[in-house]
Every structure is written in structure tokens, then in C-alpha cells.
Amino acid sequence: MADWAPIAKEYDPLKAGSIDGTDEEPHDRAIWRAMLARYVPNKGVTGDPHLTLFVARLNLQTTEEKLKEVFSRYGDIRKIRLVRDLVTGFSKGYAFIEYKEERALLKAHRDANRLVIDQHEIFVDFELERTLKGWIPRRLGGGFGGKKESGQLRFGGRDRPFRKPINLPNMKNDFYGEGSSEKRNWSREGTRDWRTRDRDHERSRDKRWPERERSWAWGDSERDSKEERSRGRERKDRDR
């Protein structure tokens, strides 16, 4: 817990797939893909990664000119790269913006996130491909994105940070009966004890049942004798 942080300092697909970074088993196939992937950052990408912003969730109609108009408010821009499809040339909805100064980068990172451009609320973060160790892109099962509907959420990023884990006693094995053979035997013996207890209860109930019948029969005979005595007194009164 001492080195815990809401933002990942090193990318781990298994931790990114966990809401608090403590999962031990992948919960979807994409995490398996990311764990098995051997990704190398694109060597054709130029520029300083420590001065570059990642801008996502753009309107597909947004152009480089519009991005320059908006992001030049925060400082001098060195380069804008709007990622487009190689075949169609259409925008893929995200871009990379490199600034000349770190001050402009930090200001844009602070103020431009969730800004609305062309009716779309954008997402702004630092570039991670070349700065975060172990980074695996979303197309290989990694990233920090994902939709709730698909069940492939990723955590540890700015948009969806890790939740602080809860310290619970280490009782997982005991709770699920995954401990030693002695614990499993104890569980089976406990089951037999319950069954024996149920049988004893049934036997005691069967023993009590005849006693109740006798008590009911005794109550009926006593009631009959009382009625006979009352009728006898009535006859004596008439004879007088």
C-alpha cells in the first residue's frame, strides 16, 4: 500500500483490467492477448514524447486546422498529427499534438481535458506509447479505454484511475475451502455432524409423538368422566 498510486507508473495489462489493481486472474480475453503481446513502439513516430499530448474522442469531422485553432491558445505548437485510416483517409477520432515548451503542454493537459470541440467532449492526456514502460495499445487488448457495455474496462489512467484497495485479512483460501486437507476434512466432518444432528432431532420428535397422543387420550378420558359425573348429579336432583 505504501507505493500505491491511482495512476499507473508502469503498464501491466492484468492490473489495468482490475478496478484496484489487485486482480490475480484476467477477467476477459483481451487481457490475455495483451499479456501475450510483444509490442514495440512505432519507430516511425518522430518528436519529443515528453512534449506531446494525446487527444481522443474527437468528432470525425474535426480537422487539423480546428485542432490548431483550439490548442494554440495554450502555447506554440510544433506539430499536429491527426490519425487517419490508411485506406479511406477518414479520421479515426484521435490525434497527437506536440508543443515547443513544457509549460504549454502542462497548461493544455490541465485545461483542455473535457473541452467541447464540434459537439464532442474530448479527452486529453500525455502520450503514453513512448513514455509508459510496458505500454500495450488498445487494439492488442491493452490501453486504459474500454466501454462498460463490453465489460472490457481498463483502469490506471487519468480518465479512470485505480480505486484504493481495501485491506482485508488473508482468508480467501479458508473461505472457499481451498486450504489444506485438514481444513477440507474438517468441512466434511462438519457436514456429517449436521446430518447426525438432523437424524437425532427426527428420532426425538418420533419419541415425543406417542407421549403427545397419550396426553391427548388422557385429556379425552378425563373430559368424558367429568361429563358422566355431571349427568349423575342431574339425575339425583330430579329424583329428589
Salt bridges, closest charged atoms under 4 A:
ASP28 OD2 - HIS27 NE2 3.16
ASP28 OD1 - ARG154 NH2 3.26
GLU64 OE1 - ARG84 NH2 3.13
GLU98 OE2 - ARG78 NH1 3.32
GLU101 OE1 - ARG103 NH2 3.46
ASP111 OD1 - ARG110 NE 2.91
ASP125 OD1 - HIS109 NE2 3.37
GLU127 OE2 - ARG130 NE 2.69
ASP159 OD2 - ARG57 NH2 2.61
ASP174 OD1 - LYS183 NZ 2.55
ASP200 OD1 - ARG203 NH1 3.93
GLU202 OE1 - ARG205 NH2 2.47
ASP220 OD1 - ARG223 NH2 2.65
GLU228 OE2 - ARG231 NH2 2.49
